Amino acid sequence: MAVVKGKQGTKGAKQIKEENRTTYNFYTYIILGANVPVIIMHLL
């Protein structure tokens, strides 16, 4: 097991924004993917 020396670096604002954008997109696709079959079933 490797020993890590020093403190872990903090995340910059740019990295935090990118992670937030990625998370937002992920959950948006999940919500849309769950609702499309429901909408299709209502239209039939």
MODELLER restraints for C-alpha pairs under 7 A, 6 or more apart:
rsr = mdl.restraints
at = mdl.atoms
